[in-house]
Amino acid sequence: MDLHKSPAPTARGPVPATELRCSDADRDRIADILRDALAEGRLTVEEHAERVEGVLNAKTVGELDLFVRDLPAAHARRTTAAYAPPGRPAPGAVPAESDANVVAVFSSAMRKGRWRPGRRLHAYAIFGSVEIDLSEAIFEYQQVVIKAISVFGDVTIRVPENITLRGTGGAVLGNFEVSPLDSGEQNAPVVHVDGLAVLGNVEARPKRGKLVSDILDRVSDKVDKALRRHLDR
């Protein structure tokens, strides 16, 4: 028995923001600060290279902060870095019944473009494929729950880069994969994916280059006030 091995955590309390797993977007944000510091002469080329390598290998938000804690730009953004996205909606906050169903049986179904996802969406792929693309959607609610079921099929979900993405589910002789994403916007939309894949695939991840703010810039006069409130615009 290894007496020096740390015991597995048993507490069910909230995880400190610094211990949250960092996302690719978090690493990109820190890399941008380091790049600016190099250009300003605050870091040497060797220091910049060493810190960038550490950023690429970092696992938590707290580890990332260590590489920029002595740089002024990091303190200007500390409130964003310490923000902990909200957890799952409280019971009853999101209706059990779906606002819409997307079903593909021996076929394909797609929901994309400028559409309103509602608070709950159910996607079923049975010997078929379903694509849910939220990259240009209008979020009327901050919390959105997607239930994805795949049986000998595929359910693919894409979201903007500047929202929060969470997933809970599993697979039986299949694949369930949700790439966690943390938004820097305190009131940004949060998408929760609950899924099950049986001899199939359920996948959710950000769509690179797509931001909710891009929609605000393109159609500023037509976007709902609720969406503006979410993004503090």
Buried (B, 14 or more C-beta within 10 A) or exposed (E): EEEEEEEEEEEEEEEEBBEBEBBEBBBEBBBEBBEBBBEEEBBEEEBBEBBBEBBEEBEBBBBBBBBBEEBEBBEEBEEEBBBBBBEBBEEEEBEEEBBEEBBBEEEEBEBEEEBEBBBBBBBBBBBBBBBBBBBBBBBBBBBBBBBBBBBBBBBBBBBBBBBBBBBEBEBEEBEBBBEBBBBBBBEBBBBBBBBBBBBBBBBBBBBEEBBBBBBBEEEEEEBEEEBEEBBEB
